[in-house]
Amino acid sequence: MNQQEIAALAELCKLEFNDQALEAFSEEFGAILAFVNQLAELETGDTDAYVSSLHAPLRTDSAQPGLPHEQVIRNAPETDGEGFLIPRVL
């Protein structure tokens, strides 16, 4: 990829680079792509791929009693006595 393509990709990703950083990133990105291309050249035809049949046992989905309201509110950084107070985000 050339620097113009990298700059266009960076813009899509909402990244900002000055000219020096763009040049350095272009070189690093080129090295990464070259490595990925090396991986694509590996012979994997005789490799068996499988999905493990082992899995974590699932517990039954059932309602469990929660913590008492007073205990939950006690751990809140800010509360009005009934619920949590959080900063307004606008």
PADO-37693 format. One record per residue: y negated, z negated, x negated of N, C-alpha, C, CB in turn. Coordinates in Angstrom, 1 decimal. Last residue first. Glycine has a CB too. Example, Ala and Ser with C-alpha at 12.3 -4.5 7.8 and 13.67 -1.06 7.14 Angstrom:
! PADO-37693
+--------+--------+--------+--------+--------+--------+--------+--------+--------+--------+--------+--------+
:   n.py :   n.pz :   n.px :  ca.py :  ca.pz :  ca.px :   c.py :   c.pz :   c.px :  cb.py :  cb.pz :  cb.px :
+--------+--------+--------+--------+--------+--------+--------+--------+--------+--------+--------+--------+
:    2.2 :   -7.1 :  -12.8 :    1.1 :   -7.1 :  -13.7 :    0.0 :   -7.9 :  -12.9 :    0.6 :   -5.7 :  -14.1 :
:    5.7 :   -7.8 :  -13.2 :    4.5 :   -7.8 :  -12.3 :    3.3 :   -7.8 :  -13.2 :    4.5 :   -9.0 :  -11.3 :
+--------+--------+--------+--------+--------+--------+--------+--------+--------+--------+--------+--------+
END
This chain:
! PADO-37693
+--------+--------+--------+--------+--------+--------+--------+--------+--------+--------+--------+--------+
:   n.py :   n.pz :   n.px :  ca.py :  ca.pz :  ca.px :   c.py :   c.pz :   c.px :  cb.py :  cb.pz :  cb.px :
+--------+--------+--------+--------+--------+--------+--------+--------+--------+--------+--------+--------+
:  -14.6 :  -28.4 :   24.1 :  -15.2 :  -27.3 :   24.9 :  -15.5 :  -26.1 :   24.0 :  -16.4 :  -27.7 :   25.6 :
:  -12.9 :  -31.3 :   24.5 :  -13.0 :  -30.1 :   23.6 :  -13.5 :  -28.9 :   24.5 :  -11.6 :  -29.7 :   23.0 :
:  -13.3 :  -34.7 :   24.4 :  -13.5 :  -33.5 :   25.1 :  -13.6 :  -32.3 :   24.2 :  -14.8 :  -33.6 :   26.0 :
:  -10.8 :  -36.9 :   23.2 :  -12.1 :  -36.3 :   23.0 :  -12.2 :  -35.0 :   23.8 :  -12.4 :  -36.0 :   21.5 :
:   -9.0 :  -38.9 :   25.6 :   -9.0 :  -38.0 :   24.5 :  -10.4 :  -37.3 :   24.4 :   -7.9 :  -36.9 :   24.7 :
:   -7.4 :  -41.8 :   26.7 :   -8.7 :  -41.1 :   26.6 :   -8.7 :  -40.2 :   25.4 :   -9.9 :  -42.1 :   26.5 :
:   -4.6 :  -42.3 :   28.7 :   -5.1 :  -42.0 :   27.4 :   -6.5 :  -41.4 :   27.6 :   -4.2 :  -41.1 :   26.6 :
:   -4.7 :  -44.7 :   31.5 :   -4.2 :  -43.5 :   30.8 :   -4.9 :  -43.4 :   29.4 :   -4.4 :  -42.3 :   31.6 :
:   -5.6 :  -47.2 :   32.3 :   -4.7 :  -46.4 :   33.2 :   -4.0 :  -45.3 :   32.4 :   -5.3 :  -45.9 :   34.4 :
:   -7.3 :  -48.1 :   30.4 :   -6.5 :  -49.1 :   31.1 :   -5.4 :  -48.4 :   31.9 :   -7.3 :  -50.0 :   31.9 :
:   -8.4 :  -46.1 :   29.1 :   -9.3 :  -46.7 :   30.1 :   -8.5 :  -47.7 :   30.9 :   -9.8 :  -45.6 :   31.1 :
:   -8.1 :  -45.9 :   25.5 :   -7.5 :  -45.9 :   26.8 :   -8.6 :  -46.5 :   27.8 :   -6.3 :  -46.7 :   26.9 :
:   -7.3 :  -44.8 :   22.3 :   -8.3 :  -45.1 :   23.3 :   -7.7 :  -45.0 :   24.6 :   -9.6 :  -44.1 :   23.1 :
:   -4.8 :  -44.9 :   20.9 :   -6.0 :  -45.2 :   20.2 :   -7.2 :  -45.5 :   21.1 :   -6.4 :  -44.0 :   19.3 :
:   -2.1 :  -46.6 :   22.4 :   -3.0 :  -45.5 :   22.5 :   -4.3 :  -45.9 :   21.7 :   -3.4 :  -45.3 :   24.0 :
:   -0.3 :  -48.7 :   22.6 :   -0.3 :  -47.9 :   21.4 :   -1.3 :  -46.8 :   21.4 :    1.1 :  -47.4 :   21.2 :
:   -0.6 :  -49.7 :   25.2 :   -1.0 :  -50.5 :   24.1 :   -1.1 :  -49.8 :   22.8 :    0.1 :  -51.7 :   24.0 :
:    0.5 :  -47.7 :   26.8 :   -1.0 :  -47.8 :   26.7 :   -1.4 :  -48.7 :   25.6 :   -1.6 :  -48.4 :   28.0 :
:    3.2 :  -48.4 :   26.5 :    2.7 :  -47.1 :   26.1 :    1.2 :  -47.1 :   25.9 :    3.1 :  -46.0 :   27.1 :
:    3.3 :  -50.9 :   27.6 :    3.7 :  -50.7 :   26.2 :    3.2 :  -49.4 :   25.7 :    5.3 :  -50.8 :   26.1 :
:    2.6 :  -50.5 :   30.3 :    1.8 :  -51.3 :   29.4 :    2.1 :  -51.1 :   27.9 :    2.0 :  -52.8 :   29.8 :
:    4.7 :  -48.9 :   31.2 :    3.4 :  -48.3 :   31.1 :    2.5 :  -49.2 :   30.2 :    2.7 :  -48.3 :   32.5 :
:    7.9 :  -49.0 :   29.4 :    6.9 :  -49.6 :   30.4 :    5.5 :  -49.1 :   30.1 :    7.0 :  -51.2 :   30.4 :
:    9.6 :  -46.0 :   28.7 :    8.9 :  -47.2 :   28.3 :    8.0 :  -47.7 :   29.4 :    8.1 :  -47.0 :   27.0 :
:   12.1 :  -44.7 :   31.0 :   11.1 :  -44.6 :   30.0 :   10.5 :  -46.0 :   29.6 :    9.9 :  -43.7 :   30.4 :
:   15.5 :  -44.2 :   31.7 :   14.3 :  -45.0 :   31.9 :   13.3 :  -44.8 :   30.7 :   14.6 :  -46.5 :   32.2 :
:   16.5 :  -40.8 :   32.1 :   16.6 :  -42.1 :   31.4 :   15.4 :  -42.9 :   31.7 :   16.9 :  -41.9 :   29.8 :
:   18.4 :  -38.2 :   33.6 :   17.1 :  -39.0 :   33.6 :   17.4 :  -40.4 :   32.9 :   16.6 :  -39.2 :   35.0 :
:   20.3 :  -36.0 :   31.6 :   20.1 :  -36.9 :   32.7 :   18.9 :  -37.8 :   32.5 :   21.4 :  -37.9 :   32.8 :
:   22.2 :  -33.8 :   30.3 :   20.8 :  -33.9 :   30.6 :   20.7 :  -34.8 :   31.9 :   20.2 :  -32.5 :   30.9 :
:   24.6 :  -34.7 :   27.9 :   24.3 :  -34.4 :   29.2 :   22.8 :  -34.6 :   29.5 :   25.1 :  -35.2 :   30.2 :
:   24.3 :  -33.3 :   24.6 :   24.4 :  -34.4 :   25.5 :   24.1 :  -34.0 :   26.9 :   23.5 :  -35.6 :   25.0 :
:   26.2 :  -31.0 :   22.7 :   25.0 :  -31.3 :   23.6 :   25.3 :  -32.5 :   24.4 :   24.7 :  -30.0 :   24.5 :
:   27.0 :  -30.8 :   19.2 :   27.4 :  -31.1 :   20.6 :   26.1 :  -31.5 :   21.4 :   28.4 :  -32.3 :   20.6 :
:   26.1 :  -28.0 :   17.4 :   25.9 :  -29.4 :   17.6 :   26.3 :  -29.7 :   19.1 :   24.4 :  -29.8 :   17.4 :
:   28.7 :  -25.7 :   16.4 :   27.4 :  -26.0 :   17.0 :   27.3 :  -27.5 :   17.2 :   27.1 :  -25.2 :   18.3 :
:   30.5 :  -23.2 :   15.0 :   30.2 :  -24.6 :   15.0 :   28.8 :  -24.8 :   15.6 :   30.3 :  -25.2 :   13.6 :
:   30.8 :  -20.6 :   14.7 :   31.1 :  -21.1 :   16.0 :   30.8 :  -22.6 :   16.1 :   32.6 :  -20.8 :   16.3 :
:   28.4 :  -18.6 :   13.0 :   29.3 :  -19.8 :   13.0 :   29.5 :  -20.2 :   14.4 :   28.6 :  -20.9 :   12.2 :
:   28.7 :  -15.2 :   12.8 :   27.9 :  -16.3 :   13.4 :   28.9 :  -17.5 :   13.5 :   27.3 :  -15.9 :   14.8 :
:   29.0 :  -13.1 :    9.9 :   29.5 :  -13.8 :   11.1 :   28.5 :  -14.9 :   11.6 :   30.9 :  -14.4 :   10.8 :
:   29.7 :  -10.4 :    7.9 :   28.7 :  -11.2 :    8.5 :   29.3 :  -11.9 :    9.8 :   27.4 :  -10.3 :    8.9 :
:   31.1 :   -9.5 :    4.9 :   31.4 :   -9.9 :    6.3 :   30.2 :  -10.8 :    6.8 :   32.7 :  -10.7 :    6.4 :
:   30.4 :   -6.8 :    2.9 :   30.1 :   -8.2 :    3.2 :   30.4 :   -8.5 :    4.6 :   28.6 :   -8.5 :    2.8 :
:   30.6 :   -4.2 :    2.1 :   31.9 :   -5.0 :    2.2 :   31.6 :   -6.5 :    2.5 :   32.6 :   -4.9 :    0.9 :
:   27.9 :   -3.3 :    2.2 :   28.9 :   -2.7 :    3.1 :   30.2 :   -3.6 :    3.2 :   29.3 :   -1.4 :    2.7 :
:   25.8 :   -3.9 :    0.7 :   26.3 :   -4.9 :    1.5 :   27.4 :   -4.5 :    2.5 :   25.1 :   -5.6 :    2.3 :
:   24.1 :   -3.2 :   -2.2 :   25.3 :   -2.8 :   -1.4 :   25.8 :   -3.9 :   -0.6 :   26.3 :   -2.2 :   -2.4 :
:   20.5 :   -3.2 :   -2.3 :   21.8 :   -3.9 :   -2.5 :   22.9 :   -3.4 :   -1.6 :   21.6 :   -5.4 :   -2.3 :
:   18.1 :   -2.1 :   -1.6 :   19.1 :   -1.3 :   -2.3 :   20.4 :   -1.9 :   -2.6 :   18.4 :   -0.9 :   -3.6 :
:   16.7 :   -4.1 :   -0.4 :   17.2 :   -3.1 :    0.5 :   18.2 :   -2.2 :   -0.3 :   16.0 :   -2.2 :    1.0 :
:   15.8 :   -5.5 :   -2.6 :   16.8 :   -6.1 :   -1.8 :   17.5 :   -5.1 :   -0.9 :   16.2 :   -7.2 :   -0.9 :
:   13.9 :   -3.8 :   -3.6 :   15.1 :   -4.0 :   -4.4 :   16.2 :   -4.6 :   -3.5 :   14.7 :   -4.9 :   -5.6 :
:   12.0 :   -4.0 :   -1.5 :   12.7 :   -2.7 :   -1.7 :   13.9 :   -2.9 :   -2.6 :   11.7 :   -1.7 :   -2.3 :
:   11.2 :   -6.6 :   -2.1 :   11.9 :   -6.3 :   -0.8 :   12.6 :   -5.0 :   -0.9 :   10.9 :   -6.3 :    0.3 :
:    9.8 :   -6.1 :   -4.5 :   11.0 :   -7.0 :   -4.5 :   11.8 :   -6.7 :   -3.2 :   10.6 :   -8.4 :   -4.6 :
:    7.7 :   -4.5 :   -3.6 :    8.7 :   -3.9 :   -4.6 :   10.0 :   -4.8 :   -4.6 :    8.1 :   -3.9 :   -6.0 :
:    6.4 :   -6.3 :   -2.0 :    7.0 :   -5.2 :   -1.4 :    8.0 :   -4.5 :   -2.3 :    6.0 :   -4.1 :   -1.0 :
:    5.5 :   -8.0 :   -4.1 :    6.4 :   -8.5 :   -3.0 :    7.1 :   -7.4 :   -2.4 :    5.6 :   -9.3 :   -2.0 :
:    3.8 :   -6.4 :   -5.5 :    5.0 :   -6.9 :   -6.2 :    6.0 :   -7.5 :   -5.1 :    4.5 :   -8.0 :   -7.1 :
:    1.9 :   -5.9 :   -3.5 :    2.6 :   -4.8 :   -4.1 :    3.9 :   -5.3 :   -4.7 :    1.8 :   -3.9 :   -5.0 :
:    0.8 :   -8.4 :   -3.3 :    1.5 :   -7.8 :   -2.2 :    2.3 :   -6.7 :   -2.6 :    0.5 :   -7.4 :   -1.1 :
:   -0.5 :   -8.6 :   -5.8 :    0.6 :   -9.5 :   -5.5 :    1.4 :   -9.0 :   -4.3 :    0.0 :  -10.9 :   -5.1 :
:   -2.4 :   -6.5 :   -5.6 :   -1.3 :   -6.5 :   -6.7 :   -0.2 :   -7.4 :   -6.3 :   -2.0 :   -6.9 :   -8.0 :
:   -3.8 :   -7.4 :   -3.4 :   -3.2 :   -6.1 :   -3.4 :   -2.1 :   -6.0 :   -4.4 :   -4.2 :   -4.9 :   -3.6 :
:   -4.9 :   -9.7 :   -4.4 :   -3.9 :   -9.8 :   -3.4 :   -3.2 :   -8.5 :   -3.2 :   -4.6 :  -10.1 :   -2.0 :
:   -6.7 :   -8.7 :   -6.3 :   -5.6 :   -9.6 :   -6.8 :   -4.5 :   -9.6 :   -5.7 :   -6.1 :  -11.0 :   -7.0 :
:   -8.4 :   -7.2 :   -4.6 :   -7.7 :   -6.6 :   -5.7 :   -6.5 :   -7.4 :   -6.1 :   -8.6 :   -6.3 :   -6.9 :
:   -9.4 :   -9.3 :   -3.0 :   -8.6 :   -8.2 :   -2.4 :   -7.8 :   -7.4 :   -3.4 :   -9.6 :   -7.2 :   -1.7 :
:  -10.8 :  -10.8 :   -4.8 :   -9.6 :  -11.4 :   -4.2 :   -8.7 :  -10.3 :   -3.6 :  -10.0 :  -12.4 :   -3.1 :
:  -12.9 :   -9.0 :   -5.4 :  -12.0 :   -9.5 :   -6.5 :  -10.7 :  -10.0 :   -5.9 :  -12.7 :  -10.6 :   -7.3 :
:  -14.1 :   -8.6 :   -2.9 :  -13.5 :   -7.4 :   -3.7 :  -12.5 :   -7.9 :   -4.7 :  -14.6 :   -6.6 :   -4.3 :
:  -13.0 :  -11.2 :   -0.7 :  -14.1 :  -10.5 :   -1.4 :  -13.4 :   -9.4 :   -2.3 :  -14.9 :  -11.5 :   -2.3 :
:  -11.5 :  -11.3 :    2.5 :  -11.3 :  -11.2 :    1.0 :  -12.6 :  -10.6 :    0.4 :  -10.1 :  -10.4 :    0.6 :
:  -10.3 :  -12.9 :    5.4 :  -11.5 :  -12.3 :    4.7 :  -11.3 :  -12.4 :    3.2 :  -12.8 :  -13.0 :    5.1 :
:   -8.3 :  -12.3 :    8.1 :   -8.4 :  -12.8 :    6.8 :   -9.6 :  -12.1 :    6.2 :   -7.1 :  -12.6 :    5.9 :
:   -7.2 :  -11.5 :   10.6 :   -8.4 :  -12.3 :   10.6 :   -8.6 :  -13.0 :    9.2 :   -8.4 :  -13.4 :   11.7 :
:   -5.4 :   -9.5 :   10.6 :   -4.9 :  -10.9 :   10.5 :   -6.0 :  -11.9 :   10.4 :   -4.0 :  -11.1 :    9.2 :
:   -6.9 :   -7.3 :   10.6 :   -6.1 :   -7.5 :   11.8 :   -5.6 :   -9.0 :   11.8 :   -4.9 :   -6.6 :   11.8 :
:   -7.9 :   -7.5 :    8.0 :   -8.8 :   -7.6 :    9.1 :   -8.1 :   -7.9 :   10.4 :   -9.7 :   -6.3 :    9.3 :
:   -5.6 :   -7.1 :    6.5 :   -6.3 :   -8.4 :    6.4 :   -7.2 :   -8.6 :    7.6 :   -7.1 :   -8.6 :    5.1 :
:   -5.2 :   -4.4 :    7.1 :   -4.2 :   -5.4 :    7.5 :   -4.8 :   -6.8 :    7.5 :   -3.0 :   -5.4 :    6.6 :
:   -7.4 :   -3.3 :    5.8 :   -7.3 :   -3.1 :    7.3 :   -6.3 :   -4.2 :    7.8 :   -6.8 :   -1.7 :    7.6 :
:   -6.9 :   -4.1 :    3.2 :   -8.1 :   -4.5 :    3.8 :   -8.0 :   -4.4 :    5.4 :   -9.3 :   -3.8 :    3.3 :
:   -4.5 :   -2.6 :    2.8 :   -4.5 :   -4.1 :    2.7 :   -5.7 :   -4.6 :    3.4 :   -4.5 :   -4.5 :    1.2 :
:   -5.6 :    0.0 :    3.0 :   -4.6 :   -0.5 :    3.9 :   -4.5 :   -2.0 :    3.9 :   -3.2 :    0.2 :    3.6 :
:   -7.3 :   -0.1 :    0.8 :   -7.8 :    0.2 :    2.1 :   -6.9 :   -0.3 :    3.2 :   -8.2 :    1.7 :    2.3 :
:   -5.6 :   -0.5 :   -1.4 :   -6.5 :   -1.5 :   -1.0 :   -7.1 :   -1.3 :    0.3 :   -7.6 :   -1.6 :   -2.1 :
:   -2.2 :    0.7 :   -0.5 :   -3.5 :    0.8 :   -1.3 :   -4.4 :   -0.3 :   -0.7 :   -4.1 :    2.2 :   -1.2 :
:    1.2 :    0.0 :   -0.9 :    0.0 :    0.0 :    0.0 :   -1.2 :    0.0 :   -0.9 :    0.0 :   -1.2 :    1.0 :
+--------+--------+--------+--------+--------+--------+--------+--------+--------+--------+--------+--------+
END
